[in-house]
């Protein structure tokens, strides 16, 4: 396990798209990631996420809420995967039920994180998934 400063150094400059329709949740995630020195992009619905992914093929990770307006997280993921299989897409979900993990991973997400999201858990999840890339 990397120390916190090494994790932040590893994440520095990585481009992360936060897809979250709840403004307070989006601000919270932005604050965590700002401290890690990442380049942050934001989208408020699934269609904005798809557009951002198409227009920014250099995105390293998409942190996607499942329940979104316009296009839900699953539908947005399908469209993103049509364009790029290289982007790491992590689902954010308020549901941690047993069947949810399988449903999320079977849908093609690389990983998932359960809300409420703790800052160190998020950083750890991002580092682990970027290292797999």
MOUR-V261965 format. One line per field, one symbol per residue. phi: phi as a letter, one per 30 degrees, with the letter a starting at -180 (. if undefined). A space follows every 10 residues. Layout:
phi->???
This chain:
phi->.ddedddddd deidcbccca dddddddede dededdiddc bbbcaddddd dddddbdcdd bcccddcbdi bdeddddedd ddcacdddbc dcbdccdedd eddddddjdd abbcddcded ddeedddedd ddd
